[in-house]
Amino acid sequence: MTESTTASPAGSIVVINGGSSTLKFALFQASASPVRELSGSIDRIGTPNGTITWVRGDTGTAEHRRITASDHVACLEPLLACIKDPLAQNPLVAIGHRVVHGGRYREPQLVTPAVMEELQRLRGYDPEHLPAEIELIREFGRRYPHLPQVACFDTAFHSNMPRVARLLPIPRRYEKAGLQRYGFHGLSYAFLMRELERVGVPHEVKGRIVLAHLGNGASMAAIKDGKAVDTTMSFTPTSGLPMSRRSGDLDPGLVAYLARTEGMSADQFHKMVNSESGLLGISETSSDMRDLLKQEQHDPRAAEAIALFCYQAKKWIGALTAALGGLDTLVFTAGIGGHSPAIRARICDGLEFLDVVLDTARNEAGEPVISKEGGKVTVRVMHTDEESEIARSVSELLGEPKR
């Protein structure tokens, strides 16, 4: 990694955040505090019904159209067409990528042949995300061979967790092969900690904090004295809390049982726990919490999916609080955590013994602080922004690249 400086690149940074079947992107004016010029997303990649949506930062106006993109690389033409006009005024100087699994990397990396070789080695760690992310980096390299690219890793935030929190209880020889608890959503957590330092009361960021990133992917992290202590996800993003389509933690004995009784292969099991489980698997109708909340009064499967999600979230808050030795701040963020007062209320109901007490009116209004005035634990609702965190990391790492 090159030494960062106080300077920052002049021009634009494009940020690429590739999911399994989606691709988010954003354009920033590069500076020490990058300014967003445009945001967008491409959905339903690999289907004939793909869509691209983008919003201009200066006007707030949204545009939307149908596209057909067979894979993530095929998304680049419509993506670059969206940012063509802003780039005419502020040329592209760097590309930042969200990379879900970084293995041994503890901080953002300038993409080099050695980094690409390591990412190739890690492909098997996260087959849902890494192959597409690698191909996106390669394609940008072909199109912009003289521009620097920076890989920002979701695992890096958790890399300094205590050793006991990183160990997997399997034969020690596998640790040498890189099998350990890594944790994910690190870019979100890094942004939240930076924001908490800005908006929180003095020294709050140094207290005992549980960050709850509850969206299509869901995880929590325990932070003490500004450092990661533990997290719910493990070697892969499938573990921990039940999610929209991912199972979360399971009895490993299910692998052998389903292989014996149904002839289920490793690939079939992987597909089941990553694409067919979680809220979708329990409800049998939808992976979207908003749909389930509408259906729960007349569909017991939807009601059970919601109950399971909230129950497991409550348990994990308790477990992480034990790891921290107490709780000072609880933060809800992402699609569910940031926008569903009903789910926040159900998760916190029964946590009064931890001094977690919500103010009903504040929670319903989605105010920044939703705990009761004077309570011992501050409960917050915060917006997260992985793309801004990536842009900031790119600016810090690259300093003043040549245009």
N, C-alpha and C positions, 0 to 999 in steps of 0.2 A: 504494500500500500504506500502511495506517495504521501509525503508530509503535507497536511492541510495548512492553508495560510488564511490570513484575514481577508484576502482579496476574494472576489467572486467572479464567475464568468459573465461577460457582457453578451447579451443575446437571449436566445430562448432555450429552454430545456424541455424536452418531451419526456413524459413519464409513462411507462408501459406497465400495466398491472394485469397480467394474464391469469384467468381462472381456467377451470376444466372445460367450460363451454361458453365462457364470456371473456371479454377483453375490455378493461377500463383504460382510459387514457386521459392525459391532461397536459396542457401547455402552460409553462410558467415563464415569466420574465426573470432571468437569472439575477440573483442578488443574494446578500447574506440572509434576507428574509424574502424568498421568492414570491412573486405576485402571480396569482393564477389568471391566465388569459382565456382559457377555454377548458371545458371538461366534456367527456363523452364516454359512451359505452357501446359495445357491440355485443348483442345477445344472440343466443341460439345458433352458435357457430356449429357448422357441420350439418345444418338442416336447410331446406329450401326457404324457410320462413325467417331468415335472419333479419335483424333490425340494427340500425345504427342511429344513435341519438347523441346530439351534442348541444352544449349551451355556451354561448359567448359570455365571458366574464364581465365585459363592459356594459352589455345591454340586458343580460339575463334572459334573452330570448332563446327558446329551444327549437331545434329543427330535428326532423325525424324522417327516415325513409327505410324502405325494405332493401335488403341486400341478400345475396347468396354467397356465403364464404365457406368453402369446403373445410378449411382448417384455419389456424391462427395466422399463418403467414399470408393467406389469401385476404386477411383483413387489412393488410397494410395499405393497399391502394385506396380504399374508401377512407381509411384513417388519415392518410397524408392529404387527401383531397379536402378534408375538414379543416386542416390546420394550414393550408396553403396560403390563405390571405394574411393571417397574422405573421407567418414566417417571412412574407415579402417585406414587412416593416422591421422585423426583429429576427434575423437569421438564426437557424438552429446551430447551437454550439456543443450540445451534449445530449446524451440519451440515458435516462435512468430506468432500471428495470427492477420490479419486485420479483425476487426469487424466493420461492417458498422454503426450500431446504438448502441451507448453507453448510451443513456438515461441520467441519472444524473452524469455519470462518467466524470471527467474532466481531467484525465490523465491515462496512461496505468496501468493495474491492473494485479497482479499475480492471476492466475486462482485458485479459491478456491470454495468449495461448495456454499458459499454465492454469489459469482460472477455468478456462473452457474445458480443459482436460479433467480437472477436478469435478466440474459439474457433470460431465459425462459419466464419471465414476459413480456419482451420487444418483444417477437416474433411477435406479432401482429403489432408492429410499422413498421416492415420491412419484410413482408413475402417473398419478393424476395430474400433476402440474409441471414437473421439471422438463419432460420432453418438449412440450410446447414452448416453455420459456427459453430453452436452449435454442430452438429453431428461430424464435423471434430475435434473439441476440445475433444469431448468424445472419439473418436476413437484413437487419439494420446495418450490420458490418459490411455486407455486400453493397448496400445502397449508399452508405456514408462511410467509406473506408478510412477517412481521415479524421472522423469525429470520435472523441472518447465516449465509451459506454461504461456505465457503473452498475454493478450488481449489488442490490441492497437486500439483505436476507431477513426473512421472518424469524429465523431461529436465533439470530445474533443477540437479541435483547436478553435471552435466557441463558446465554453461554457461561455466565459467571454464577449460576445457581450453586449452592453448596453441593459437594460431591454426593452426599447421601440422597439428594433430590434428583440427581442425574442417573444414578445407578439403576439398571434393570436387574431383577432377581433371577437371572438365568446364568448358565455357566460362564465363568469369568472370561473364557477365551473369546466370547463374542464381543466383549467390550473393546478388545484390540481391533476388531473388525469395524468398529464405529457404532455398534448398537448400544444406544443409551437413550435416556429421556432428553429430548431437545426442546420441545415447546414451540408454539407458533403464534401467529398474530403479533409478532414482536414489533413490527413497524407501527401498528395501531397503538401498542402499549407505550412505545417510545414517544409518540406524538402526545398521548394522554398525559404522560408524566411531565412533558414540557409545558403543556397547557395548564396542568394543575399548579405548576410552579408560578405561572403567570396569574391565574385567577384565584388560587386558594389563599387561605389565611397564612400568615407567616409560619414557616416550619411545617406546614401540612404535608408537603411533598417528602419530608423526612420521616413521617410517621408510619403507622402500620396500615397498609392500603390493600384492598382487594379491587382489582379492575375486572369488570365483567363485560367482555365483548360477546354480545349475544345477537347473532345474525343468522344467515344461512349456515355459516360455520360458527360454532360457539365455543368459547374457552374462557377461562379466568386465570388471572395471575396474582400472586401474592408478592408485595413489595414492602421492604423495610429499610429505612435509612437510604431510600433512593435506589436500592439494589434488589434484583429479582431473587426471591427466596424459593418459590415453587410455582407450578402451573399445572393445569388440568390435562393438556395434551402431552403426548409422550414421544415415541419414536416417529409416529406419523400423525397427521391431523385427524385421523379417524377416531382417536382415543379421547377419553374424558367425558364431557357432557353429551347427551343425545342432541342431534342437530336436525336440520331440515331433512336431510337424506342419509346422514352418517349415523351409525349406531351409537358412537361413544363406547365406553368401556364394556367389554363382554367377557364372559367366562371363556378362556382359551380352549377349554375342553369341547366347545361347540365345533371347532374345526374338525377334530377327529370324529365326533358324533355324526355330523352332517356328511362327512366323507363316507362313513360306514353305512348310514341309513339311506342316503339319497345319492351317493356317488358324486357328491359335490367336489369339484376341483378347486385348487387354490385360486385360480382366476375367477371362478364363479363365486367363491366366498368373498373375494375382494370386491367384486361388483355388488354383491348383496349388501355388504356393510358400508359401502361408500355411496351407493346410488339408490338403494331400495329400502333403506331402514330409517331410523329416526322418526320424525313426525310423520313422514309419508308411510313408513312401514306400519306404524301403530294405527294411524287413522284410516289407511287404505284409500284416502281420497285426495289429500293435498299435503305438500311440504311447506306450505305458506301459513305462518301463524295467524295472519289476518283472516284467511279462509276458515281456519279451525275455530277461531273465536266466534265467528258468525254461525257455525254449524253445531257448536257444542250443546246447545239446548235441546236439539232434536236428534243428535247423533252421538251415542255413547263412545264410539271409537274416537271421534274428535276430542271429546271431553277427557278421555284417558290419555291421549297424546299430550294434551296441554298439562294435565296433572303430572305426568311422568317428567316432562321437561322442567316444570317448576320444582318438583320434589328433588330431582337430581341437582338442580342449581342451588337449592337451599342447602343440601348436604355438602356440596363443594364449598360454599361460603363458610360453613362450619369447620370443615377440614382445613381450609386455608387459614382461617382465623387461629386455629390451634397451632399451625406451623409458624404463624407470626407471633404467637403469645398474646393475642388481643387484636382489637380492631379499632381504628380511628376514622377511616374513610372508606366508603363503598361507592364505586363509580359504575354506573350503567352506561353502555354505549352500543353502537351499531344498530342494525335495522329493528330488532326486537327490543333490545335494552334501551335504545334511545327514543323509541316511538310507541311503546305499548305500556300505558299506565297500568292496565289490568294485570299484565304479566309481572311487572315490577312489584305490584302490591301483593300478588300471590306468593312470589318468591320471598318477600320480606315478612309475610305473615308467619308468626311463630319464632321469629328471630329476636324477639324482645329481650330474651335472656342475654343476647350479645349487645344490648342497648341500641339495636336497630329499630327505630320507630319512625314510620312515615307520617307526613302531614298529607291527609287525603286530598285537600284542595290543591296543594302545591304539586302533588304527583299527577293529578288529573290534568293540570295545566302544563305539565312538562317543564316546570321551572328548573333553573340550574341547580338549586338545592331543594330536595324534596323531603328531607327529614324535618322533624318537629324542631321548632326554635328551642335552643338550649339543650338539645339532646347530646349525649356523649359521643355518638357516632354520626358523622356527617355523611349523608347519602346524596350523591350528585348524579345528574344526568349531563353527559358531555358528548359533543360531536367529535368523532374521530376523523382523521384525514391522512390515510396512508400515502396518498400521492404527494401531499405537501411535505411529509417527512422524507420521502425519497428525494424530492427536489432540493430540500435543504441539505441532505447528505451529499448530493452531487455537487452543489455549490461549495460546500466545505472541503470536499475531497479534491476537487479539481482546481480551485483557485481561479486563475485567469488563463484558460486554454486559448491557444491561437485560433483565430477565426479564419 
